[in-house]
């Protein structure tokens, strides 16, 4: 379990975050079944959203990495992708599954990972770079969350 991931006043996906990870989750450079960048980025993004009143579900195995549910009931699925893991078959499977289940999906990653995804998907509307681009999207969704 990660604790101490505070994100107040910061841009999601940008900067440094300090987190505690239980020893039993650390094996062969991984945290559970994920690399540190992936695990900590998803966890950080969830804490950022929760601090702003967005309901979040984090998945580390068989679903979208993060499912955000806004106060109006609308849902956004997020797949955090790291560079080198962006083959078209994998991305298309994730896209189809999440869009069918949640209605909307975005892929998020570093600028390098985003370039890989855009090249694979040939669709830059669902690829969002971490940092300011992600913050803008989430703020827009929160501001349009009035019911």
C-alpha positions as CSV (number, residue, x, y, z in Angstrom):
1,X,0.0,0.0,0.0
2,X,1.3,3.4,-0.9
3,X,0.8,6.1,1.7
4,X,1.9,9.7,2.0
5,X,1.2,10.6,-1.6
6,X,0.2,14.2,-1.2
7,X,-0.5,16.2,-4.3
8,X,-2.2,19.4,-3.2
9,X,-1.3,22.3,-5.4
10,X,0.7,20.3,-7.9
11,X,0.2,19.3,-11.6
12,X,-0.6,15.6,-12.0
13,X,2.2,13.7,-13.6
14,X,4.8,16.4,-13.1
15,X,7.5,16.7,-10.4
16,X,8.5,14.4,-7.7
17,X,6.4,12.5,-5.2
18,X,7.6,10.7,-2.1
19,X,5.8,7.5,-1.2
20,X,6.1,4.6,1.2
21,X,5.8,1.1,-0.4
22,X,5.6,-2.0,1.8
23,X,8.7,-4.3,1.4
24,X,6.5,-7.3,0.4
25,X,5.4,-5.5,-2.7
26,X,9.0,-4.9,-3.9
27,X,10.4,-7.7,-6.1
28,X,13.0,-7.6,-8.8
29,X,12.7,-3.9,-9.4
30,X,8.9,-4.1,-9.6
31,X,6.1,-3.0,-7.3
32,X,3.7,-5.9,-7.4
33,X,3.3,-6.5,-11.1
34,X,4.3,-3.1,-12.3
35,X,7.3,-0.9,-12.8
36,X,7.8,1.9,-10.2
37,X,7.0,4.7,-12.7
38,X,3.7,3.0,-13.6
39,X,2.6,2.1,-10.1
40,X,3.6,5.4,-8.5
41,X,2.1,7.5,-11.3
42,X,-1.3,5.8,-11.1
43,X,-1.3,6.0,-7.3
44,X,-0.3,9.7,-7.4
45,X,-3.0,10.5,-9.9
46,X,-5.6,8.8,-7.8
47,X,-4.5,10.8,-4.7
48,X,-4.7,14.0,-6.8
49,X,-8.3,13.2,-7.9
50,X,-9.4,12.1,-4.4
51,X,-8.2,15.3,-2.9
52,X,-10.5,17.1,-5.4
53,X,-13.6,15.0,-4.6
54,X,-13.4,12.6,-7.5
55,X,-14.2,9.0,-6.7
56,X,-11.4,6.7,-7.9
57,X,-10.8,3.0,-8.3
58,X,-7.2,1.8,-8.9
59,X,-6.6,-1.5,-10.6
60,X,-3.3,-3.2,-10.9
61,X,-4.3,-6.2,-12.9
62,X,-7.4,-6.8,-15.2
63,X,-9.0,-3.5,-15.8
64,X,-8.2,0.1,-16.6
65,X,-5.5,1.4,-14.4
66,X,-7.7,4.1,-12.9
67,X,-11.4,4.7,-13.1
68,X,-12.6,8.2,-12.1
69,X,-16.2,8.8,-11.3
70,X,-17.3,12.4,-11.2
71,X,-20.2,13.8,-9.0
72,X,-22.5,13.7,-12.0
73,X,-22.0,10.0,-12.4
74,X,-19.8,10.3,-15.6
75,X,-16.8,8.0,-15.7
76,X,-13.4,8.3,-17.2
77,X,-11.1,5.3,-17.6
78,X,-7.3,6.0,-17.6
79,X,-4.6,3.7,-18.9
80,X,-1.1,4.9,-17.8
81,X,1.4,3.7,-20.4
82,X,5.1,3.6,-20.1
83,X,7.5,3.9,-23.0
84,X,8.2,0.6,-24.7
85,X,4.8,-1.0,-23.9
86,X,2.7,0.6,-26.6
87,X,2.2,-2.0,-29.3
88,X,-1.0,-1.5,-31.3
89,X,-2.7,-4.8,-30.4
90,X,-2.3,-4.1,-26.7
91,X,-3.5,-0.5,-27.0
92,X,-6.5,-1.4,-29.1
93,X,-7.6,-4.2,-26.8
94,X,-7.4,-1.8,-23.8
95,X,-9.3,0.8,-25.7
96,X,-12.1,-1.4,-26.8
97,X,-12.5,-3.0,-23.4
98,X,-12.5,0.3,-21.5
99,X,-14.7,2.2,-23.9
100,X,-17.3,-0.5,-23.9
101,X,-17.2,-0.7,-20.1
102,X,-16.8,3.0,-19.1
103,X,-17.7,5.0,-22.2
104,X,-14.5,7.1,-22.3
105,X,-10.9,6.2,-22.1
106,X,-7.7,8.2,-22.3
107,X,-4.1,6.9,-22.4
108,X,-1.7,8.9,-20.3
109,X,2.1,8.8,-20.2
110,X,5.4,10.7,-20.6
111,X,6.0,12.7,-23.7
112,X,8.0,9.8,-25.2
113,X,5.3,7.3,-24.4
114,X,2.6,9.6,-25.9
115,X,4.5,9.9,-29.1
116,X,4.7,6.1,-29.3
117,X,0.9,5.8,-28.6
118,X,0.0,8.5,-31.1
119,X,2.1,6.7,-33.8
120,X,0.5,3.3,-33.0
121,X,-3.1,4.5,-32.6
122,X,-3.1,7.2,-35.3
123,X,-5.5,9.0,-32.9
124,X,-4.2,11.8,-30.7
125,X,-7.6,12.6,-29.2
126,X,-7.3,9.9,-26.6
127,X,-3.6,10.3,-25.9
128,X,-2.9,12.8,-23.1
129,X,0.6,13.7,-21.9
130,X,1.2,13.8,-18.2
131,X,1.6,17.2,-16.6
132,X,-0.2,20.3,-17.8
133,X,-2.2,18.6,-20.6
134,X,-3.6,16.0,-18.2
135,X,-4.3,18.7,-15.6
136,X,-6.2,20.7,-18.2
137,X,-8.4,17.7,-19.2
138,X,-9.2,16.8,-15.6
139,X,-10.0,20.4,-14.6
140,X,-12.3,20.7,-17.6
141,X,-14.0,17.5,-16.6
142,X,-14.4,18.7,-13.0
143,X,-15.7,22.1,-14.1
144,X,-18.3,20.5,-16.4
145,X,-19.3,18.2,-13.5
146,X,-22.1,20.4,-12.3
147,X,-25.4,18.6,-12.1
